[in-house]
Amino acid sequence: MMNRLEEIIRESCLECKVNLYDWELKNAAKGKLLIVFISKIGGVNITDCRIVSRKISNILDDEEDLIPDRFFLEVSSPGLERELKKKAHFTSAINENINVSFSENDKINNVMGILKEVSLESITVETNAEIYKIDFSSIKKAKTYFDFKGRKR
């Protein structure tokens, strides 16, 4: 089911000329919630979200058994402050402010800085004080953040 669902979402995004950033299917109070995050160069607008939502919804209506329970579909941009889960997410965030939690020596560390580099095995984050090289395998959580004061950390 999950493979077919991802295929439908990915193909719908491709046909609508947007990129699939991420998606998730989770339980909600009144059924399932299918959340689809889309992106494109120049940014996503409400029309993009509406078109992708209709496309996915029409296909899922035809494939009634794919999500057997009642479900709600939500399509949006990943947002200004977005989670970074995949290497592609990190690559798209180069030169942006990020907040990374990672483990090192059985301790959880947190670094806020500018993502400078993404390699096969690690990322490089620059703060005012230091440069951190963090292995993907040690990252617990990462997301971009917007500094409302306009200063770099």
Backbone bond lengths (Angstrom), bond angles and torsions (degrees), N, CA, C in turn:
res aa  C-N    CA-C-N  psi(-1)  N-CA   C-N-CA  omega(-1)  CA-C   N-CA-C  phi
1 M - - - 1.441 - - 1.540 110.91 -
2 M 1.328 117.39 -46.91 1.457 120.16 -176.43 1.535 111.78 -65.02
3 N 1.341 116.56 -37.64 1.469 119.59 178.50 1.523 110.85 -64.50
4 R 1.327 116.63 -44.01 1.467 120.93 179.87 1.534 110.28 -65.80
5 L 1.313 116.43 -39.30 1.447 121.31 179.30 1.542 110.41 -63.09
6 E 1.322 116.30 -45.25 1.463 119.73 177.95 1.526 110.99 -63.31
7 E 1.309 116.98 -38.97 1.468 121.22 178.30 1.533 110.64 -60.88
8 I 1.319 116.74 -44.47 1.468 121.50 178.96 1.527 110.30 -62.53
9 I 1.311 116.31 -46.15 1.466 121.05 -178.74 1.525 110.44 -64.17
10 R 1.329 116.24 -46.69 1.469 121.07 -178.27 1.537 110.79 -62.59
11 E 1.330 117.30 -46.05 1.468 121.03 -179.91 1.529 111.38 -65.53
12 S 1.320 117.16 -38.37 1.465 120.63 178.72 1.520 110.48 -63.52
13 C 1.310 116.86 -43.38 1.468 120.91 178.66 1.527 110.51 -62.72
14 L 1.318 115.93 -43.76 1.463 120.64 179.58 1.531 110.66 -60.19
15 E 1.330 116.48 -46.36 1.470 120.46 179.27 1.525 112.30 -63.86
16 C 1.326 116.58 -29.69 1.471 121.37 -179.00 1.530 112.24 -91.90
17 K 1.326 116.08 5.12 1.469 122.92 176.47 1.534 113.92 60.86
18 V 1.342 114.98 40.66 1.466 121.63 172.38 1.519 107.37 -129.03
19 N 1.321 115.75 164.34 1.465 120.96 177.86 1.513 109.69 -97.39
20 L 1.313 115.76 141.60 1.451 120.42 172.28 1.518 107.26 -81.90
21 Y 1.330 116.92 115.50 1.465 121.07 178.88 1.527 109.35 -83.61
22 D 1.328 116.18 -48.82 1.460 121.30 -179.50 1.521 108.47 -169.50
23 W 1.319 115.85 168.03 1.466 120.56 175.18 1.514 108.64 -155.60
24 E 1.320 115.29 157.78 1.457 119.86 175.13 1.524 109.51 -153.28
25 L 1.308 114.61 150.68 1.455 122.61 175.79 1.513 106.35 -119.27
26 K 1.330 115.83 118.65 1.457 117.55 -178.63 1.516 110.98 -134.54
27 N 1.314 114.67 162.69 1.454 120.69 178.53 1.515 109.69 -77.06
28 A 1.320 115.46 138.42 1.459 121.95 175.86 1.526 107.63 -125.77
29 A 1.297 116.94 172.95 1.464 121.49 -176.55 1.531 112.51 -59.46
30 K 1.313 116.65 -36.18 1.475 119.81 -175.41 1.519 112.90 -114.09
31 G 1.324 118.24 28.00 1.460 121.90 179.46 1.520 110.91 136.51
32 K 1.315 115.76 -150.48 1.465 121.87 179.14 1.524 109.70 -96.46
33 L 1.323 115.20 153.85 1.453 121.63 176.16 1.527 107.62 -124.98
34 L 1.324 116.13 116.76 1.457 122.56 176.66 1.525 107.28 -100.28
35 I 1.331 115.61 114.02 1.465 121.28 -178.57 1.523 108.26 -110.15
36 V 1.321 116.36 126.02 1.460 122.81 -179.32 1.524 108.07 -121.45
37 F 1.337 115.77 125.92 1.465 121.63 177.46 1.512 108.79 -106.56
38 I 1.318 117.00 126.59 1.462 122.04 -178.73 1.525 109.84 -119.66
39 S 1.324 115.25 156.37 1.460 120.24 177.15 1.522 109.00 -146.05
40 K 1.309 115.46 164.99 1.465 121.41 172.78 1.510 107.89 -164.39
41 I 1.309 115.84 159.93 1.458 120.96 178.16 1.526 107.96 -62.19
42 G 1.303 116.09 130.71 1.453 120.99 -178.19 1.513 113.37 92.76
43 G 1.336 116.24 -10.14 1.458 120.28 176.95 1.515 113.62 98.99
44 V 1.308 114.34 157.27 1.457 123.27 -179.14 1.526 108.35 -97.04
45 N 1.326 116.87 142.52 1.460 119.87 175.14 1.523 110.40 -119.37
46 I 1.296 116.60 176.80 1.465 121.81 -175.79 1.530 111.47 -62.87
47 T 1.315 117.16 -33.00 1.466 120.43 178.79 1.524 110.47 -65.42
48 D 1.328 116.95 -42.32 1.468 120.68 176.60 1.525 110.38 -57.71
49 C 1.321 115.88 -46.35 1.470 120.52 -178.91 1.529 111.00 -62.79
50 R 1.316 116.47 -43.25 1.467 121.04 -179.92 1.530 111.33 -63.12
51 I 1.328 117.39 -43.82 1.468 121.49 -178.58 1.526 110.55 -64.77
52 V 1.329 117.06 -45.36 1.471 121.05 179.43 1.525 109.92 -65.09
53 S 1.312 116.75 -41.78 1.461 121.10 179.76 1.529 110.99 -60.11
54 R 1.308 116.70 -46.37 1.479 120.63 179.59 1.525 111.23 -63.45
55 K 1.322 116.40 -41.67 1.468 121.20 -179.51 1.530 110.36 -61.29
56 I 1.331 116.30 -51.48 1.463 120.92 -179.37 1.523 110.33 -63.50
57 S 1.310 116.74 -44.14 1.468 121.86 -178.63 1.526 111.71 -60.20
58 N 1.325 116.45 -43.71 1.472 120.04 179.60 1.527 111.85 -62.00
59 I 1.312 116.31 -41.96 1.468 120.14 179.45 1.525 110.47 -67.48
60 L 1.320 116.75 -44.52 1.466 119.91 -179.30 1.529 111.82 -66.45
61 D 1.325 117.15 -31.53 1.469 120.18 175.64 1.523 110.89 -64.42
62 D 1.344 116.53 -35.29 1.463 121.19 178.41 1.526 111.91 -73.39
63 E 1.317 116.76 -31.54 1.462 121.47 -179.95 1.533 108.79 -103.99
64 E 1.322 114.83 69.45 1.463 122.23 -171.09 1.519 114.69 -55.59
65 D 1.315 118.14 -32.81 1.458 120.74 -174.56 1.522 113.85 -83.94
66 L 1.313 117.32 -6.70 1.468 119.56 -175.48 1.530 111.79 -63.81
67 I 1.317 116.78 -47.56 1.468 121.28 172.25 1.530 105.18 -116.27
68 P 1.329 116.91 98.12 1.462 120.38 -170.91 1.535 114.48 -65.66
69 D 1.307 117.64 -29.21 1.461 121.10 -179.21 1.520 110.38 -87.63
70 R 1.315 114.49 170.13 1.459 120.63 171.90 1.529 107.40 -61.43
71 F 1.345 117.73 138.67 1.462 119.40 -179.98 1.520 110.68 -140.81
72 F 1.315 114.33 157.39 1.449 123.27 176.22 1.525 107.44 -119.36
73 L 1.323 116.38 140.58 1.457 122.14 -178.66 1.519 109.23 -111.49
74 E 1.320 115.46 130.42 1.460 121.55 178.63 1.524 107.51 -128.74
75 V 1.327 117.52 124.26 1.465 122.78 178.56 1.525 108.07 -121.16
76 S 1.333 116.39 128.63 1.456 120.35 -179.74 1.525 110.08 -155.03
77 S 1.323 114.90 174.75 1.466 119.40 171.55 1.521 106.97 -76.92
78 P 1.336 118.09 160.40 1.458 119.02 177.15 1.531 111.97 -70.03
79 G 1.317 117.66 -12.18 1.457 121.62 174.84 1.511 113.47 95.17
80 L 1.296 114.26 169.02 1.457 121.81 179.05 1.523 110.32 -65.86
81 E 1.322 116.14 -41.67 1.460 121.78 175.68 1.519 106.74 -108.53
82 R 1.330 115.65 100.28 1.457 120.81 -172.63 1.521 111.66 -118.38
83 E 1.312 114.65 150.43 1.464 119.65 177.79 1.517 110.28 -71.18
84 L 1.314 115.00 144.85 1.457 122.20 176.36 1.523 106.78 -112.69
85 K 1.328 116.58 108.90 1.461 120.95 -176.87 1.526 112.04 -113.96
86 K 1.314 116.50 -38.45 1.462 121.97 -175.21 1.522 109.51 -106.85
87 K 1.331 115.84 159.52 1.475 119.42 178.13 1.520 111.17 -57.83
88 A 1.322 116.51 -37.03 1.464 119.83 178.59 1.524 111.35 -61.91
89 H 1.341 116.81 -34.78 1.465 120.21 176.98 1.525 110.29 -63.63
90 F 1.333 115.78 -44.56 1.469 120.31 179.35 1.529 110.27 -63.55
91 T 1.323 116.60 -44.17 1.459 120.73 -179.34 1.528 111.31 -60.02
92 S 1.323 116.20 -39.26 1.467 119.54 -179.84 1.528 112.22 -72.46
93 A 1.331 117.45 -12.04 1.468 121.29 -177.59 1.532 113.14 -104.86
94 I 1.327 117.74 11.09 1.470 119.87 178.90 1.528 109.37 -58.56
95 N 1.335 115.29 136.42 1.469 125.41 -177.59 1.533 113.48 72.69
96 E 1.325 116.71 14.74 1.462 121.07 174.05 1.517 109.44 -106.09
97 N 1.327 115.67 159.68 1.457 121.35 174.01 1.529 108.88 -72.07
98 I 1.334 116.08 132.16 1.457 119.64 176.23 1.530 110.24 -133.91
99 N 1.311 113.92 157.36 1.457 122.62 175.53 1.521 105.87 -121.11
100 V 1.335 117.65 121.06 1.466 122.25 -175.05 1.526 110.17 -124.50
101 S 1.328 115.72 128.74 1.469 121.57 169.96 1.522 106.38 -104.58
102 F 1.337 116.47 130.81 1.463 119.36 -178.46 1.524 109.01 -147.84
103 S 1.333 114.01 158.18 1.466 118.56 179.28 1.521 109.96 -98.27
104 E 1.323 113.80 141.09 1.459 121.05 178.00 1.533 107.25 -152.17
105 N 1.317 115.40 122.06 1.471 121.07 -179.15 1.534 112.04 54.35
106 D 1.323 116.52 48.36 1.471 123.32 178.94 1.527 113.59 60.49
107 K 1.302 116.77 24.89 1.453 122.00 179.86 1.533 108.43 -131.95
108 I 1.333 117.00 142.50 1.462 121.05 177.28 1.531 108.50 -91.57
109 N 1.316 115.86 126.07 1.460 122.77 178.80 1.520 109.59 -113.22
110 N 1.305 116.08 155.51 1.447 121.75 177.86 1.526 108.81 -129.94
111 V 1.326 116.43 130.29 1.466 121.64 179.92 1.520 108.69 -130.04
112 M 1.328 114.97 132.53 1.465 121.25 172.85 1.519 107.11 -116.68
113 G 1.322 115.74 125.04 1.457 119.78 -178.81 1.508 111.11 -172.17
114 I 1.310 115.73 -162.96 1.463 121.89 -179.36 1.526 108.76 -100.65
115 L 1.327 115.38 128.03 1.462 120.37 176.80 1.525 107.57 -73.17
116 K 1.317 116.03 115.29 1.456 120.91 -175.20 1.517 113.47 -100.20
117 E 1.333 116.65 -32.56 1.468 119.35 -173.99 1.523 110.27 -152.34
118 V 1.329 114.72 147.39 1.458 122.22 173.79 1.516 106.93 -129.43
119 S 1.334 116.15 121.82 1.469 120.55 176.86 1.530 108.28 -114.31
120 L 1.312 116.78 -174.41 1.467 120.27 -179.91 1.522 112.67 -62.38
121 E 1.319 116.44 -34.98 1.465 120.87 -173.12 1.519 115.17 -111.50
122 S 1.345 117.58 -15.55 1.465 118.30 -171.39 1.527 112.22 -153.22
123 I 1.344 113.66 172.67 1.460 121.34 172.64 1.527 107.71 -123.19
124 T 1.315 116.09 157.99 1.452 121.67 175.59 1.520 107.92 -120.15
125 V 1.342 115.05 124.19 1.461 121.83 -179.26 1.527 108.19 -118.72
126 E 1.324 115.74 130.96 1.465 121.16 -179.26 1.530 109.77 -109.27
127 T 1.329 115.70 127.15 1.459 121.82 173.07 1.519 107.51 -110.65
128 N 1.322 117.24 179.44 1.470 119.84 176.21 1.521 111.26 -62.80
129 A 1.342 116.22 -31.47 1.460 120.72 -173.51 1.524 114.21 -95.45
130 E 1.335 118.37 -35.19 1.466 121.19 -171.08 1.520 112.66 -148.03
131 I 1.325 113.55 170.95 1.461 121.83 170.03 1.523 106.51 -117.26
132 Y 1.341 116.27 127.07 1.463 122.54 -178.16 1.520 109.63 -110.61
133 K 1.310 116.34 130.90 1.459 121.80 170.74 1.526 105.78 -105.98
134 I 1.331 116.81 118.09 1.462 122.23 -172.08 1.523 108.96 -121.22
135 D 1.319 116.89 123.35 1.462 121.50 177.86 1.526 110.29 -69.86
136 F 1.325 115.87 140.15 1.462 120.14 176.92 1.524 111.21 -55.02
137 S 1.317 117.27 -37.95 1.463 121.65 -176.63 1.529 112.59 -64.75
138 S 1.325 117.93 -19.92 1.472 120.34 -178.94 1.533 112.87 -98.12
139 I 1.338 117.56 -7.15 1.466 120.42 -178.53 1.521 110.24 -74.24
140 K 1.322 115.46 126.57 1.466 122.34 177.78 1.522 111.10 -94.52
141 K 1.320 115.44 -41.42 1.465 120.62 -179.62 1.522 108.15 -158.07
142 A 1.324 115.74 142.35 1.463 120.19 177.68 1.517 109.01 -147.61
143 K 1.323 115.48 144.80 1.460 120.33 175.32 1.512 109.49 -156.32
144 T 1.315 115.21 157.09 1.455 119.63 173.77 1.517 107.62 -77.21
145 Y 1.307 116.69 157.99 1.454 119.18 173.13 1.515 109.17 -140.51
146 F 1.293 114.41 151.52 1.459 121.51 179.48 1.517 108.30 -104.21
147 D 1.312 116.30 125.94 1.453 122.00 177.96 1.533 107.43 -92.16
148 F 1.314 116.90 104.95 1.461 121.80 -175.74 1.524 112.99 -66.24
149 K 1.319 116.60 -17.74 1.456 119.94 178.71 1.507 111.94 -88.10
150 G 1.343 117.51 -6.75 1.448 121.81 174.67 1.514 115.02 77.74
151 R 1.303 117.46 13.72 1.472 118.65 179.33 1.525 109.27 -104.14
152 K 1.294 115.79 150.87 1.463 121.53 176.64 1.514 108.81 -88.39
153 R 1.326 115.53 144.96 1.470 119.73 178.59 1.494 110.03 -95.92
